[in-house]
Amino acid sequence: MVEEFGQQEPLAEHVYDKRVKEYGWVGSEVAFGLAYEYTSPAQTILDIGIGTGLGSILFHKAGMVIYGLDNSDAMLDICQSKGFASDLQLHDMSKFPYPYDGESLDHAVCIGALQYFENIQPVIEEVVRIIRKSGVFVFTVMDRSPSENAAMVLGPEITDSGSTDTIYRHSTPQISEYLQVCGLEPVKSLEFNMFMDRDKRRKSPVKIYVAMKRNTTRRSSGTG
Ligand SMILES: C[S@@+](CC[C@H](N)C(=O)[O-])C[C@H]1O[C@@H](n2cnc3c(N)ncnc32)[C@H](O)[C@@H]1O
């Protein structure tokens, strides 16, 4: 999946979706299963890095209204052709603000897109601005132990593009700190392995988090 990032040439119809199946990626299904209990039909959800829509189509099937942003026209075209998203925006997720008003959507999801960024705190802050109180943000990161380097270089055998690519992993303490600073309460998380190659020889840990926007403002931690 990683090699699709930034692709400017239009993809053959649903090539990306086929590849996701070949790799046995089930992150979207797991994310939906973890977040489902916090959502209701007719609520809205913003899919950041929506791609072809795999991360939000289950929320649509559960009756929710899908908003999506992505910086790839080709991916958005495929998503659009599926006809389930109510609103799609061509937007770079590292450019702020995103084109949505404050507290205008109920929830947010980001599957398989945060690994392109070393510092994801600004994305989390932007989600907190956009979603309503008690809304959840469900997202995946490439996991790492605190002693491992954040950067992971993917060789040509993984990228399929003949060149190397660098992605970033995020440790549990790092995510906990981001959530705390941004005002999100961690409610669930789950770690599992994803396959990095078609032959399913190389595995890498992924972690899915569900975090809720606090309903009340936290009191400062001073004494008195
Ligand atoms: C691995 S795909 C995941 C797509 C989808 N979320 C899914 O679950 O299948 C990563 C997506 O992130 C998008 N992306 C990568 N960098 C981005 C950026 N800076 N701004 C917006 N989208 C970005 C890519 O275009 C691609 O659609």
The ligand as an SDF file (V2000), in Angstrom:
LIG
                    3D

 27 29  0  0  0  0  0  0  0  0999 V2000
   -2.0110    3.7030    2.2480 C   0  0  0  0  0  0  0  0  0  0  0  0
   -3.2090    4.7680    1.5830 S   0  0  0  0  0  0  0  0  0  0  0  0
   -4.5890    4.5550    2.7060 C   0  0  0  0  0  0  0  0  0  0  0  0
   -5.8960    4.9310    2.0630 C   0  0  0  0  0  0  0  0  0  0  0  0
   -7.1300    4.6400    2.8890 C   0  0  0  0  0  0  0  0  0  0  0  0
   -7.1670    5.4330    4.0990 N   0  0  0  0  0  0  0  0  0  0  0  0
   -7.2620    3.1700    3.2100 C   0  0  0  0  0  0  0  0  0  0  0  0
   -7.5120    2.8380    4.3750 O   0  0  0  0  0  0  0  0  0  0  0  0
   -7.1480    2.3490    2.3010 O   0  0  0  0  0  0  0  0  0  0  0  0
   -2.5720    6.3480    2.0830 C   0  0  0  0  0  0  0  0  0  0  0  0
   -3.4080    7.5090    1.5680 C   0  0  0  0  0  0  0  0  0  0  0  0
   -2.9110    8.7050    2.1740 O   0  0  0  0  0  0  0  0  0  0  0  0
   -2.8830    9.7020    1.1810 C   0  0  0  0  0  0  0  0  0  0  0  0
   -1.8920   10.7100    1.5700 N   0  0  0  0  0  0  0  0  0  0  0  0
   -0.5810   10.5500    1.7290 C   0  0  0  0  0  0  0  0  0  0  0  0
   -0.0150   11.7120    2.0630 N   0  0  0  0  0  0  0  0  0  0  0  0
   -0.9960   12.6290    2.1210 C   0  0  0  0  0  0  0  0  0  0  0  0
   -1.0220   14.0080    2.3950 C   0  0  0  0  0  0  0  0  0  0  0  0
    0.0840   14.7000    2.6660 N   0  0  0  0  0  0  0  0  0  0  0  0
   -2.2190   14.6320    2.3700 N   0  0  0  0  0  0  0  0  0  0  0  0
   -3.3480   13.9580    2.0850 C   0  0  0  0  0  0  0  0  0  0  0  0
   -3.3790   12.6410    1.7970 N   0  0  0  0  0  0  0  0  0  0  0  0
   -2.2130   11.9850    1.8150 C   0  0  0  0  0  0  0  0  0  0  0  0
   -2.5000    8.9580   -0.0920 C   0  0  0  0  0  0  0  0  0  0  0  0
   -2.8250    9.6840   -1.2520 O   0  0  0  0  0  0  0  0  0  0  0  0
   -3.3130    7.6900    0.0680 C   0  0  0  0  0  0  0  0  0  0  0  0
   -4.5890    7.8080   -0.4830 O   0  0  0  0  0  0  0  0  0  0  0  0
  1  2  1  0
  2  3  1  0
  2 10  1  0
  3  4  1  0
  4  5  1  0
  5  6  1  0
  5  7  1  0
  7  8  2  0
  7  9  1  0
 10 11  1  0
 11 12  1  0
 11 26  1  0
 12 13  1  0
 13 14  1  0
 13 24  1  0
 14 15  1  0
 14 23  1  0
 15 16  2  0
 16 17  1  0
 17 18  1  0
 17 23  2  0
 18 19  1  0
 18 20  2  0
 20 21  1  0
 21 22  2  0
 22 23  1  0
 24 25  1  0
 24 26  1  0
 26 27  1  0
M  CHG  2   2   1   9  -1
M  END
$$$$
